[in-house]
Amino acid sequence: MRRNYALDTAYNYALEQYSAQNWGESVKYLELSLRLHRLLRDSEAFCGRNCSAVSRENETLYADSSLRVVRHVLLRAACLKKCKASFPVFGHSYPKSDLLESFEMRKPYQYIQYAYYQLNNLEKAVAAAHTFLKKNPNDKSLAKNMNYYKTLFDVEEYLIDHEEQPYESVFVKSVTQYNNGDFSNSARNMEQAITQFFELYDLCLAGCEGNYEILEYKDFYATLAVNTVFVYGCPKMQSEMRGSPHAHSWRICCGKFVATMYHYLQFSYYKLNDVKSAAPCAASYMLFDPNDKVMNQNVVYYKFYKEQWGLKDQDFLPRPEAQSYFNQTIKQKEMLEFALNYLQTEDEGVVSPEETGLSPSQSPDVEFEGMGDYEEAFLADWWQEPKTKWDTGETD
């Protein structure tokens, strides 16, 4: 194969080698595909952020607001074209949406896991299985494989999530410190987790502004509307930001997760007797869950003793980054709901993220859906093994 690979070319070749049981070659190109997908995602996000503040000078010269919008769109498009020209990854045709969805759902790790098992590299097989299960915790076949690995050796140090976002491990570390009463370090790490979360949010939103497929001709404003719906309902955004750190119980929506971070932070600051920092965290939490009785009581308590603690009215306002995130997501939700409810006619289908950008072509994963012959043999051999303490089944 040539060296300047397109994502779909590398991935299709990897699956061909997997089907032919050429495990080493398959792993090589599956891992290359993951790197290419990461490069595409990061390059897209870089250009999106780099062009997000494209010049809006002299906008007052345009009395017609629609002209200002069109001018900004043209300037941003020119900026993106120039930026993407410097990245070889954009020199190939853009991958189909179903292929990108396979990567967002970590499908390649499912194949990597079994290929490494066949190569007798169980440590890497465990890491691949763990990475897949973090996104797909209800996948029974991979869960069984993981239980099998646990019967062979201590897998703890190999439980590596290759797609873990920076804020996730920091968040879990902060919660652990909180539970151990180390409120100073817990607050420090939670501040870091909050910063990293919002950075990732901005990157995800920028990445969602990548290419999408136009399946039908529409007028100018209808096309802009469809693109807006695609961005604000972006599956990539939902995939990245709804993932939850290190525990299935943390699988909560973005707003609730952000609120959770501020909840821990306000209590840590309170335990450190830093009420001036705790009060804005409580107010930030209330943005996302205004009916929470406990937090309402906390705010009342802080206000009752505000003179004793030297607090002012502005100390009871949400923190700027929380307010900004809240305002942005609320506006995005309102625009998305408006588009879904009103931007359709009787002869048009509902404008939805699922419909916009979907490729009519079949996903390369379709041939491999479900449990394949190799995996069936893998599990058949395991179920003939004696029962062990790691087995989730009941002994007779």
C-alpha positions, -999 to 999 in steps of 0.1 A, spaced: 0 0 0 11 36 -6 23 57 23 -1 86 21 -32 67 32 -68 78 33 -87 68 64 -112 46 45 -85 30 24 -64 20 55 -95 8 74 -109 -13 46 -75 -29 40 -73 -37 78 -107 -54 77 -97 -74 46 -66 -86 65 -87 -94 95 -111 -115 74 -81 -133 59 -68 -140 94 -36 -120 87 -36 -108 123 -3 -89 123 -11 -70 92 -46 -63 104 -35 -48 137 -9 -27 119 -35 -10 97 -62 -9 123 -39 11 146 -29 33 116 -65 39 110 -70 51 146 -40 75 141 -55 88 109 -89 94 125 -73 112 154 -53 133 130 -84 142 110 -103 150 141 -76 172 156 -68 190 123 -105 198 119 -107 211 154 -76 232 150 -89 249 118 -123 254 133 -109 271 164 -83 290 143 -111 305 121 -137 310 148 -127 346 154 -124 355 117 -124 393 113 -157 411 116 -143 445 109 -164 471 92 -196 452 98 -214 484 105 -211 492 68 -236 465 61 -270 478 71 -287 445 60 -281 419 87 -283 391 61 -253 406 43 -233 406 75 -241 369 80 -231 360 44 -199 381 47 -190 363 79 -197 329 63 -175 338 33 -146 350 54 -148 319 76 -150 296 45 -119 313 31 -101 309 64 -109 273 66 -99 266 30 -65 282 36 -60 264 69 -70 229 56 -47 233 26 -17 230 50 -29 196 63 -23 165 40 -51 147 58 -76 169 39 -61 160 6 -82 129 4 -120 126 -1 -138 131 32 -148 99 50 -184 88 49 -204 95 81 -210 59 88 -173 52 88 -167 81 112 -194 68 134 -176 35 136 -146 53 150 -166 74 174 -181 41 188 -145 26 190 -153 -2 167 -117 -7 156 -108 -17 191 -132 -47 189 -111 -61 160 -78 -51 176 -87 -70 207 -93 -103 190 -63 -99 166 -39 -94 196 -55 -124 212 -46 -144 181 -11 -130 183 -9 -141 219 -3 -105 231 -29 -107 258 -18 -75 275 -26 -54 244 -58 -74 239 -70 -65 274 -62 -28 268 -81 -28 235 -111 -46 250 -111 -22 280 -111 8 256 -140 -6 236 -160 -14 267 -157 21 281 -178 33 252 -199 1 249 -203 -13 284 -233 -34 275 -215 -54 248 -218 -90 260 -192 -107 238 -164 -83 247 -175 -85 284 -171 -123 282 -137 -119 266 -126 -96 294 -138 -121 320 -119 -148 302 -87 -127 303 -92 -122 340 -90 -160 345 -56 -160 329 -37 -133 347 -41 -101 368 -53 -76 342 -54 -45 365 -24 -27 351 -34 -33 315 -69 -17 319 -59 13 298 -84 34 280 -66 46 248 -93 71 241 -96 86 276 -100 124 276 -77 144 298 -104 156 322 -117 121 329 -87 108 349 -83 141 367 -119 141 376 -117 106 391 -86 115 409 -103 146 424 -133 125 435 -110 99 451 -92 127 471 -125 142 481 -137 108 495 -104 105 514 -108 140 529 -80 155 509 -100 186 500 -71 208 491 -58 185 463 -94 176 454 -102 212 447 -70 218 427 -77 188 405 -113 196 400 -104 230 388 -81 214 363 -109 190 352 -133 218 347 -108 237 325 -100 206 305 -137 198 300 -145 232 286 -115 231 263 -126 197 250 -161 211 245 -148 239 223 -127 214 203 -156 191 198 -178 219 186 -151 231 162 -147 195 150 -184 192 143 -181 219 117 -163 196 93 -176 183 60 -211 168 56 -228 154 26 -255 174 8 -281 149 -3 -305 172 -20 -307 207 -34 -321 234 -11 -321 272 -12 -293 291 5 -309 296 39 -323 261 40 -288 247 34 -274 269 62 -301 257 85 -294 220 78 -257 226 84 -266 243 117 -287 214 128 -259 190 119 -234 209 140 -256 214 171 -269 178 170 -235 165 161 -231 128 169 -194 134 175 -202 160 201 -226 136 218 -201 108 216 -172 127 231 -190 148 257 -215 123 271 -188 97 278 -183 95 315 -151 88 335 -144 54 347 -178 43 359 -210 34 342 -229 55 368 -212 86 355 -229 82 321 -248 114 325 -255 143 301 -231 172 298 -251 196 320 -254 172 348 -218 163 347 -207 200 348 -230 205 377 -214 175 395 -180 190 391 -191 223 407 -209 203 435 -176 187 445 -157 219 442 -181 240 463 -180 215 491 -142 211 490 -138 249 492 -163 250 521 -143 224 540 -112 245 534 -131 275 549 -128 293 516 -165 303 513 -157 331 489 -147 304 464 -175 280 474 -204 304 469 -198 310 431 -195 272 427 -229 267 443 -244 293 421 -228 276 391 -244 243 401 -278 260 403 -276 269 367 -280 233 357 -301 220 386 -321 250 400 -345 228 420 -318 209 440 -329 213 476 -295 207 492 -277 232 471 -305 258 476 -300 253 514 -262 258 509 -268 291 491 -292 303 518 -266 293 544 -239 313 526 -261 343 523 -272 342 559 -235 345 570 -223 366 541 -213 396 563 -194 374 587 -175 359 558 -171 392 540 -191 381 510 -206 406 485 -236 402 461 -213 394 432 -199 364 451 -233 347 446 -231 349 408 -221 318 388 -185 316 377 -180 332 342 -170 300 324 -200 281 338 -224 310 328 -209 311 293 -212 274 288 -248 274 301 -258 303 279 -242 288 248 -257 253 253 -292 268 260 -291 288 228 -278 259 208 -306 237 222 -332 264 214 -320 267 178 -318 230 173 -354 225 186 -367 253 164 -351 237 134 -364 203 141 -399 216 148 -403 242 120 -378 237 92 -397 211 73 -426 209 48 -451 182 40 -429 169 12 -397 171 32 -386 148 60 -377 161 94 -344 179 93 -324 159 118 -287 152 125 -294 115 117 -306 123 82 -282 151 73 -248 138 65 -257 101 63 -241 82 35 -261 60 13 -232 36 11 -228 7 35 -205 8 64 -173 -14 60 -182 -28 94 -215 -44 82 -198 -76 72 -184 -80 107 -215 -71 127 -223 -95 155 -201 -123 168 -179 -138 140 -168 -174 136 -134 -166 153 -150 -150 183 -174 -179 186 -145 -204 187 -128 -182 213 -158 -182 236 -165 -219 229 -130 -228 241 -134 -206 272 -168 -221 283 -151 -255 283 -127 -243 309 -132 -251 346 -152 -225 366 -130 -200 384 -136 -171 408 -135 -147 379 -164 -164 361 -197 -146 363 -216 -178 359 -230 -199 387 -213 -231 397 -233 -263 396 
